[in-house]
Amino acid sequence: MSSDTVPRWPRIDAIVREDGSGEVTIDGTFHPITTGSLEEARVEVLRRVTENAAKVGRPVRASATGPEGLWNLIVHPDGTVVPEEDDIAPAQAPAPAPQAPVSPPAPGPVFERAPIVDRPPQAATSPADPLGTPVPDATRISGTTETGRPTEAAGSDPHGSAVEADPEDTVRRVTRTPEAPHAAPPAGAAAVAPGPTDFSPNGGGPEATNGSGSADPMRENAADSTAGSAPDLPGSMTGSTTGSVLSPMPGPVDAVPTIGATRGSLSAPPSDPTPVADEEAPRSRREARESFLTHQQDEDPATRGFRGMLTRMGIRVGPSESERAERADERAVSQHWPGPRTISMVNGKGGAGKTPSTVLLAAVFAQFGGAGVVTWDNNQTRGTLGWRTEQGPHESTLLDLLPQTDRLLGPSAQAADLARYVHHQTRDRFDVLRSKPIAMANEQRIESRDVDAIHSVLSKYYRMILIDSGNDESDPMWQRMIDLTDQLVVATTTRDDHAEAGALLLEALATRDGRSAYLAQQAVVVVSQADQKEPASELEKVADGYRSLAREVVTIPFDPAMVDGHLRHGALRTDTRRAWLAAGAAVAGGL
């Protein structure tokens, strides 16, 4: 019994709460539930609904409300529970629609059935009409069959007749039309029947008859596999609805190809002696055989929410659309690309969220995609990336790495040598190359060639480099970073000055050079909520303002774990982690 056939009686509504309480209402009768946990309350609700289904002897509908929302279910007497939209049991076949009465035929012979069949080229000899003229076959205009062989259409009436198709029982009515001489079509043109010939809606020509009031005996016993509508025929035909009469377009028409001596054997027009190639037919036995190594990837059952609870109870239920979307984002950030990728976080204003964006995007890529992710504090004015991340067993910075770049790029260097200079994040599984914020800016200012050297070392040992930039867009460090960037991320909050600074930066990059303009056009904007008391409309307002400037915009809700101290992906709220996963997927889309 499908969900469409399950009666809506009795009416069952259930509610479960986090504290384990709930109630089941069956046709107005209230049944309270008191258990120790949310899972126990769900089990008790299902038990009561299943008992009711067993009493009535059929599946029943139930609506269940819980912390995850409202669910419409189909509960069977044997305990099977299926979400209503996923109940795919086959429905009972609908009663056949009453057939429309067949209009009385016009004068002339009427043939009960003349189906179109596809056969090999060699077939029986065509019968002759009463006047002694062989009955030709018309070429089906639509091309080839599913096997790739040219399709054969039904023949025309021996006296040049037009055929009308009845939409219900394929009864054909034949009316006489004058014959037209054959002419060779121009090269590349489709061949159509001459004169005002009617065609069946499946693309074939007039039905073949033997001229004695009955259809071709070779066609009578074949299945009419072409019933139904077919696509419109270009150029020479109009309309495609079953049962309608399709007529040639006005103007000159081309002749049908020459027909061979045997029925079903078509020869090309004299102007094109090349035989029709069977391009779709398999060329070898191996191509015709289906490989044993072909596997279909099955979707994992649901793991979240009410569907996940059903899965844990042994009832396999597919994931919801939101869980499918989350899995798609996880696959996106789990990819590995050929060659290293560099992602730069930019905004000309301090405090706009560049450092949190660097850390949390790196955590997303490292946790889902594995090792090989490093963050780099490319800031000569007291960059705070080292302050917001975990420190390793040393105090090294990029100033300590820089003199060792030639050795680290040499053939004897090893990946473990970098542990002397980067700080590994033990929980989020990425590395940090710090700047030295306690030093004056003039002590750690580096040139463009130094940026190249550091980038070369990191590109050798890491697959993904995320750069936390400074605020001075005229600094050589900043400008050279842009030249090495594969994906630009504009970090901003909902504050007006932060949002305006990010927009001005994108507009300035659009005029810098062609590559910078492309980076600006393909940028991802991450908008973080600055104040917990701000309405959600502020996020959308800023996001809408950026959508015309960047490829994609992602919003991040306020989270106290992002305000101060070390940034850790696991310390964020569930909805915040989901938002950063979406931001990572947006960035991955440009890599």
N, C-alpha and C positions, 0 to 999 in steps of 0.2 A: 504494500500500500504506500503510495507516494504521499508527499506532503500536501499535494493538491487534493487528495481524496480523504485525508484525515478529517473527520468532523470536528467542529469547534465546540462540541459538547463532550464532556463537561468542561467548564471554564476553570482553569487552574492557574493561580498566580502564587509565586513563591518569592520570599525575601530572605537573604542571609546577610549577616553582619560580621565585622571583624572580631567581635567578642564572642562569637559562637552562637548568638541568639538568632531567631528568625521566626517565620511563620509560613504556613501553607494554607491558602484559601481555595477550597474546592466548591464551586457553585454557591458561594456565599458562606460556606461553613468554615470557620476560622480554627486552625490547628496550630497552637504555639509550639516552638522548638527551642530547647535550651540545651546547648552542648558546651564543650570546653574550648573549641577552636573553630575557626572559619571552615576548615576542611571537614571537620565532623558535622558541622551544620549542613554543608552541601551534601554529604553522604546521606544524612537523615532526610533531607528534602527529596533526593532521588529515590530513596526507599519508599517514601509515602506515595510519590507520584507513580512509581512502578506498581505498587499494590493497587492503585486505582485503575491503571491500565489493565491489570490482570482481572479485575472485577468486571470491567466492561468487555473484556475479551478482544481488545484491539488497541492499536497505538492511540495515544492521546496527545494533545498539544499542551504545552506549559510555557509560561513566561517566567523567567527567573531573573531577579534583580540582586546584584551584589556589588562589591567595591569596584569591579571592573566595568560595570554597566548593565544593560538589559540584554537578555538572551532569549530568543524564541527557540524552543526545543520540540522535538518529536520523541516521546518516550514509549517504547514498545513493552509489551507484557513480559518479555524475557529479560528485561533490564537494559536492552540496547538503547543508547541515547545518541541522537544525531541532531546537530544544529539544523534548524528548519531549512536554511538556505542550502545546506550541503546534503539534504536527503535526496539522493539520486536514484532511488529505487524506480524501476521502470513503471510508468503509469499505464493504466489500462488503455488499450487501443480505443480511440474514439470511434463512435459509430460513423459509418461512411455517410458522407453528405449526399443528399438526394440529387440524382442526376437531372440535369436540365433536359427537357424534351428535345429530341433531334428534329431539326427543321426538315420539312419535306424536301426531298431532292428535286433538283431541276431536271428537265427532260434529259435523258441519256442514261447510260448504265451506271449503277451504284455498286461500289465494291465494299464489302463488309470490313475488310482489314487489309492493309498493305504496309506492314512494318518495314522499317529500314534496318538492314543488317550489314555488318562488316565481314567480308569473307576474304580468303586468300585470292590472289589474282586469277587462278585457274578455277573455273566453275562450268556449269552446264551451258550448252549452247542456247542462245536466246531464241524463243519462239518467234515466228513471223506473225504479222497481223493479217486480217482477212484479205487485205489488198496485196499481200505478198511482200511487204516491206519489212525488213528486220526492225525490231523494237530497240531503239538506242537507250543507253543509260545516261543520265545527266551527272555531271561531276558535283559532289558536295562542295559547297563554296567554303565551308568552315575549315577545310584543311585536312588534318590527320586524326586518327583515332588515338586512344591512350597508349597503344603499343608503338606508335610512330609511323604506322603504315597509312597510305592515302585512303581516305574514307570513300565508300561507294554510296551514292544516293540512289533512291528509287528512280526507275525510268519514267519516261513520260508516256502519255497516251499515244497510241499508234497514229492518231490523226492530229497530233500537235495540240493536245488538250491541256487546259489549266486545271489544277487540283486545288480544292479548298479543304482545309482540315477541320474536322469537328472537334472541339476541345474535350469532349467527354469520352467518346468511344472510337475515336480516330476513323470514323466513317468518311470516305472520300466522295466528293461529288465532282463529276467530270463534265466540262463544257468544251465545246470545240473551239479551237483557235487556228488560224492559218499558220502553215509552216513558213519558216524563213530560211534562206540559204545560209550555209556555214561560212565563216570567215575566220582566218587565223588571227588570234589576239596579238596585240603588241607585246614585246618582250617585257616580262615582269608584271603584266596585268593579270588579274584574276579572271577566270573564265566563268561566264554566266550563260544561262539559257537564253536563246533569242526570243524576241517578241514579248508580248505581255503575258509571260508565264508566271503562275503563282507558285510559291515555294512554301514547304512546310516550315514551321517555326524553328525546327532544330537545325536548319541550315541545309537540308537536303533538297533535291529537285522534286519534280512531280513523281507520284507513285507509279511504278511499272505495272502494266497489266498485259494480259495476252489478247486483249481485244474481244473477249467472249463473255464479259460480264463478271469475271472472277479475277482475283489478284494473282500475281505470279506465284505458282505453287511452291517454288523454292523459298519464297519469302513468307508464306502464310504461317509456317510452323516456327518461325524465328521469334525470339523475344524482342519486343519493341524497346530497346535499351535507350532510345533517344527521346523518350517522352519527357515533357516539361519544357521550360523555357531555355533559350540559348542566347548567348551574347549577340548584340547587334552585328550585322555583317557590314563591313566598311565598304563604302563606295557604291556598291550596286544594289544594296538591299535597305529596306526601311522597316523598323519595328522588330520586336523579338518575343511578343507575348504568345503563349500557347493558344492555338485556336484561331489566331488572326491570320489574315491572308497577306503575305509579303509580296510586294510588287517591285520590279526593277525601277531604278531611278530614271527619270526622263533623259532622253538623249540616245546616242548610238550605243549599241550593246555589242559585246564580242561573242563569237561563236563558241560553242562547247567544244572540248577536245574531241579528236577523232576516236571513235569507239571501235575496238577490235572485234574479231569474229565471235569470241566467246563472251558470255555475260560476265561482268565484273572485271574484265581485262581492259584497262585503259591505256591508250597510247598517247604520247605527247603530240602536240600540234606540229605540223610540218616545219614550222619556223624554229622549233626548239626540240631537236632530237634527243637531248640529254634525258635519260630516265630519272624518275623521282628517287632521290636518295633516302634511304631509311635511316635517318640520323639518330633516332632515339632507340633503335633496336640494339640490344647488347651485342658487342663485337666478339665476345669470348664466353666460354662457360664460366670462367671465374667472375666476370662482370654480372652474369645472370644469377649467380648464386649469392644468397645473403650471407654475409660473414657471421661466423659464430662469435666474433669479438665485438660486435655492435651491441652496446648496452644502453638502456634507457635510464637516465638519472631520475630516481624517484624522489619525491619531495618528502622531507622529514616531517613527522607529525608535529602538532603544535606543542610548544613548551611554555607559553605564557598565558596568564589569565584563566578564564573558565575553561577554554579549550585545552589548555595545558593540564588543568585538573582532571579533565576527562581522560586525557592521554595517560596520566599517572594511575588512573583507575583501571587501565587496560582497554579503554575505548579509543581506538585510533581516530583522531580528528585532525583534519588539515589546519594549518595556521590561518590566522585572520589576515586581512589585508595589511594592517599595520605591522604585524610580525613579518610578513613577506617583504615589506618595504625595508624593515630593519635588516633583514638578512641580505637584501640586495646591497645596502650600504656597507655591510660587513665584508661582502665579497669584493666591493670596489676598493676598500682600503687594504685588503689582504693581497692585492696584486703585486707582483714584482715586475719591474720594467727593465728592458735591456739597456744597461748603462745607468749611471747615477742620475738622480734628479735633484734640482735645487729649488727650494721654495723660500721666498723672502716675505717677511712681515713688515709692512710699511705704514707710516702715518707721520706727518710732520709735527704733531703735537705729542708731548709726553703724557703718559697716563691714559692713552687711548686704548690700551689692551694689547699691545704688540707682544709683550713678554708672556702673558697668559695664553695668547693664541699660539705662540711658538711652543710652549711647554705642553699644552694639552693636545695640540695636533700631533706633536711627536709621540705622545703617549698612545694616541689612537692608532697611528701607523705601526708603532712597535708592538703593541699588544695584539693586534689582529694580523699584522703582516710578518712579525718576527724581527730578528735582530737586524743590525745594519742601519740604524737611524741615529743621527747625531744632530745636536743643536749648537749653534755658533753665535756668540755674542759679538756682533760686528759693530761695536759702539765705542767710540773714543771718549765719551763723556759720561763715565760712571754707569755703565750698563748694569742692570739689576738681574740679569738672567742667573748669575751665580747665587744671588741672595734668595731667589724663589725656588731653587732646586737643591737637591741633596749633594753634600760635598763628599768626595772620595777621601782616601787615606793620604792625600797630599794637598798642596795649595797651588798647583801649577795653573798657569793661564796661557793664553795664546802667545804672550810675550816670551814664555819659556819654549813653546813649540816652534816659533818662527826660526830660531837659529838652527834647528834640527831638520828643517824641511828637506834639504838635499839628501841627508842620510836616510830619512824616512821614505824618500822616493827611490832610493837605490834598490838594487836587486837583492841585497842581503837583509833588508828590513822585514820585520814580521808584524802582523796585525796586533799582537800582544804588546808590542813596544809602545803603542799609543796609550796604553793604560797609565803611563807616566804623566800624561798631559791632559787627559779628559777625565771627567767625573761620571761614573756609571750610576744610573738611577736604578736601584735594586728592585723597586716595586714596579715602575713603569717601563723598565727595560730599554732605555735609550741612554746615550752619552751626551755630556755637556762640555763644550769648549768655552771656558769662561774668559771674560775680559778681567781687567784689574781695576775695580772701581775705586780703590783707595789711592790710586795714582792720579796725578794731574793729567789733563788731556794732552798736554804737549809731551808727556813722558811715554804715552802709548799710542800716539798718532802714527799710523802706518801708511805706506804709499800703495798705489794701485798694484805694483808688482808683488808686494807682500800679500795683498788679497789674493792674487793669482796663485802664489806659492801655497798658502794655507788651503785654498780651495782644491788645488791639485792633490795635496796630501789626503784631505777628507774624501775626495772623489775616488781615490785609490782603495780606501778601506771601508767606505760606507756606500750603501745604495741610495740613501736619502739624506739630504742636508737641509735643515731648516734654519734660516738665518733671522736672528732678532736684530733689527737695525736701529740706528740712532735717529735723531730728530733733524740733523743738519743735512738737507738734501743736496747741498753744494759740496759736501766733503768728498774727496776722492774715494774714500772707503765706501761711501754710500753709492756713488755713481758706478764704481766698478762692480759692486754687488748686483746692480740692475743688469749689467752686461752679462753676468753669469747666471741669471735667474731663468728658470723654466716656467715657474708659476708664481704669479704675484698675488698676495693676500693683503687686502686693506683691512686693518683692524680699527674699529671705532666703537665708541659707546653711544648712548643716546643723547649725550650732551651736544649742544649745537656747535660749539667750537671744534670738538673732535670730529663730528660729521662733516663740517665744512672743510676742515683741513684735509681730510681724506679725499673729498671730492675734488678740491683744487689740485691735489697731487696727481690724480688720474688725468685731469685735464692738461696738466703741464707735461706729463709723460707722453700724451698723445701728440705733442708737437716737438718732442726731443729728437726722435729718429723713428724709422720704420719699425724696428724691432721693439722699441719701447712703446710705440703706439699699439702694437699687437698685444703686448703684455697688459697694457691698460684695458684694452677691449676684452680680453679673456680673463680679467681679474676676478677673484672671488672676494666678496666683502663679508666680514664677520661683524655683526652688530650685537654688542653686549648691553644688557640692561644695566644702567649705571646706578639706579636707586631702587631699592626694594619697594618703595611706595609708588613708583611710577606705574601708570596704567599700561596695559599691554598695547594700547593704541600708539604709544610713543615708539615702541619697537617697530611696529608696522609703518609708521610715518617715515622714520629714517630709512627703513628697508625700501619702501616705495621710491624714495628720492634717489636711491642708488641703482635701481633696476635698469635705468636707461644708460648707465655708465659702465656696468660690469656684466660679466657672463652670468653670474649667479650670486644671490644674496642669502645668507643664513643668519637667523637670529638666535641669540643665546639668552636664556632667562637669568635673572639675578640668582646668584648662589653665594652664600656667605663664605664658602670654602675658597672662593676666588678672590676675596678681598685682600687678605694679608697672609704672610707666612709662606711656607713651602706649598707649592702647587702639586697636588696628587690627583690623578684621574679617579682613583677609587674613593676619594673623600667627597666627590661631588654627588649631588642628588641624582636620582634616576632620570628625571627629565632633562637635566643638564648634560649628563653623559650621552643621552640620546641625541641632543642637539649638537654636541661636538662630534659625534659619529657622522651626523648628516653633513657637518662642515668638512670633515675629512673626505667623505665621498664626493663632495663638490670639488674639492681640491684635486682628488684623484682623477676626476673627469678631464682635467687639463694636462695630465701627464702622459 
